[in-house]
Amino acid sequence: MELTELYQKGESELRSRDIGWLLDGVETEFVLSNNRRVIDRYTIRQRCIDGVEAKTDCSILGVKLNTPIIMSSMTMPIPGIVDNGLMAVAEGLKRAGSLMWTGTPIPQDLKAIVETGVHVAANVKPFKDRRMMFNAIHEIQAAGVNWLGIEIDSGQGTKVHDRQMASDCSPLSLKELKEIRKDVSIPLIFKGVLSREDAEKSIEAGADAIFVSNHGAHTLDYLPHPFQVMDEIVPVAEGETEILVDGGFRRGSDVFKGLAFGASLVGLGRPILYGLAANGAEGVQEVVERMTVEMKRIMSMTGFASPSDIGRDILIE
Ligand SMILES: Cc1cc2nc3c(=O)[nH]c(=O)nc-3n(C[C@H](O)[C@H](O)[C@H](O)COP(=O)(O)O)c2cc1C
C-alpha cells in the first residue's frame, strides 16, 4: 500500500471506533494545525549535480538502526487496535530496523516485547506519587529495554479536547531529575523539552538525549512546533547530548527537515497507529520503510550520504 492510502485507511478505521478521539488535540487543537503549518514553511535546496549514494543507517546511544525514523512513546490505544497490537508493532518495527517506544501504561508484556529482538525504549510519567514513579523506573530497567524516557512535559497530566487524561502527575524539579539520573543505568532521555532553559537543565541533570516534542498536542495548548525552538536548543545541546524530535512528521521530506534542524532521530506517533490499523505489523513496517525511501531520495538529490551529514542550510524558509 502507498503511504497516502495507508494513512487514509488507518485513520478511517480508527475514527470508526470509540478510540478515534485520541487522534485529536488538546482544547482548541491549535497545536495540531500549527505542527503541519510550521513543517510546511520550509522548502529544500536541491543540489543534484554530483548526487551521492545515500545511506540511512545510523547508530545512537548503543543502538544500530536502519533508519533515523523511530516510534514515539505510545501504549494506549495499541492493544485495542488489533489483537496482540503491541507485539504486532514490535514485529513491524523490528523488520524495518527501527525502535519501539512504549508509553502509558507500561505494557505488562514489556519483557516479551524486548525478547522479540526489537530495540525498545519505555517512558515514565512524573507521577505525583514519586515512589510509584521510581517503581516504574525500576520495572522498566528490569525488563531489559535499551533506553528509558521521562516525560518532563506531563507535569499537568495529558488532555485531549476538554478531557483531562493522566491527572496524577506533577512537575519534576532539577533536583529530582538528578536523583532519577543516579537511579538509571541505561541511556536516559528527557521528553518534552521546548526551550533553551529546559535543555540546559536536562543536560545539567545528565540526560543522554533530549526529546524536543510538544507531545503530539496532548499536553498544553499553544505549544510551539519543535522547529520553532530548535535553533535555540541545538547550540546548547551540541556536543553535550543527542537530540530527538517529533510532532506531525508524516513524509520522508518532513523527516529530512527534522534531521536538517539538528535531530539525530525523528519519532512517529499517529502514523504508527495508522499503519497498524490499516495493515497490522506489515502496515507499521511499510510506514517506516516508505518514509525512509522518500527521505533517501531527497538525500541523494541534496548531496548528503548519511543522515548525520544533513545540515541546517539545506532548508529555505
Ligand atoms: C494516542 C496517543 C497516545 C500517546 N501516548 C503517549 C504516552 O503514553 N507517553 C508519551 O510520552 N507520549 C505519548 N503520546 C505522544 C507521542 O509520543 C508523540 O510525542 C506524538 O504523538 C508525536 O506526534 P505525531 O502523532 O503527530 O507523530 C501519545 C500520542 C498519541 C496520539
The ligand as an SDF file (V2000), in Angstrom:
LIG
                    3D

 31 33  0  0  0  0  0  0  0  0999 V2000
   -2.8560    8.0070   21.1760 C   0  0  0  0  0  0  0  0  0  0  0  0
   -1.5670    8.6100   21.6590 C   0  0  0  0  0  0  0  0  0  0  0  0
   -1.0110    8.1740   22.8500 C   0  0  0  0  0  0  0  0  0  0  0  0
    0.1830    8.7440   23.3120 C   0  0  0  0  0  0  0  0  0  0  0  0
    0.7250    8.2980   24.4980 N   0  0  0  0  0  0  0  0  0  0  0  0
    1.8810    8.8500   24.9450 C   0  0  0  0  0  0  0  0  0  0  0  0
    2.4820    8.3820   26.1430 C   0  0  0  0  0  0  0  0  0  0  0  0
    1.9840    7.4870   26.8260 O   0  0  0  0  0  0  0  0  0  0  0  0
    3.6580    8.9690   26.5190 N   0  0  0  0  0  0  0  0  0  0  0  0
    4.2670    9.9630   25.7880 C   0  0  0  0  0  0  0  0  0  0  0  0
    5.3450   10.4540   26.1720 O   0  0  0  0  0  0  0  0  0  0  0  0
    3.6990   10.4220   24.6610 N   0  0  0  0  0  0  0  0  0  0  0  0
    2.5430    9.8900   24.2180 C   0  0  0  0  0  0  0  0  0  0  0  0
    1.9980   10.3440   23.0460 N   0  0  0  0  0  0  0  0  0  0  0  0
    2.7160   11.3670   22.2720 C   0  0  0  0  0  0  0  0  0  0  0  0
    3.6690   10.7040   21.2530 C   0  0  0  0  0  0  0  0  0  0  0  0
    4.7190   10.0300   21.9110 O   0  0  0  0  0  0  0  0  0  0  0  0
    4.3260   11.7210   20.3210 C   0  0  0  0  0  0  0  0  0  0  0  0
    5.0230   12.6900   21.0700 O   0  0  0  0  0  0  0  0  0  0  0  0
    3.3430   12.4200   19.3820 C   0  0  0  0  0  0  0  0  0  0  0  0
    2.2410   11.6020   19.0630 O   0  0  0  0  0  0  0  0  0  0  0  0
    4.0760   12.8070   18.1040 C   0  0  0  0  0  0  0  0  0  0  0  0
    3.2340   13.4650   17.2250 O   0  0  0  0  0  0  0  0  0  0  0  0
    2.5310   12.7390   15.9590 P   0  0  0  0  0  0  0  0  0  0  0  0
    1.4500   11.8680   16.4920 O   0  0  0  0  0  0  0  0  0  0  0  0
    2.0000   13.8920   15.1810 O   0  0  0  0  0  0  0  0  0  0  0  0
    3.5850   11.9710   15.2050 O   0  0  0  0  0  0  0  0  0  0  0  0
    0.8150    9.7800   22.5700 C   0  0  0  0  0  0  0  0  0  0  0  0
    0.2380   10.2100   21.3690 C   0  0  0  0  0  0  0  0  0  0  0  0
   -0.9310    9.6300   20.9040 C   0  0  0  0  0  0  0  0  0  0  0  0
   -1.5070   10.1100   19.5920 C   0  0  0  0  0  0  0  0  0  0  0  0
  1  2  1  0
  2  3  1  0
  2 30  2  0
  3  4  2  0
  4  5  1  0
  4 28  1  0
  5  6  2  0
  6  7  1  0
  6 13  1  0
  7  8  2  0
  7  9  1  0
  9 10  1  0
 10 11  2  0
 10 12  1  0
 12 13  2  0
 13 14  1  0
 14 15  1  0
 14 28  1  0
 15 16  1  0
 16 17  1  0
 16 18  1  0
 18 19  1  0
 18 20  1  0
 20 21  1  0
 20 22  1  0
 22 23  1  0
 23 24  1  0
 24 25  2  0
 24 26  1  0
 24 27  1  0
 28 29  2  0
 29 30  1  0
 30 31  1  0
M  END
$$$$
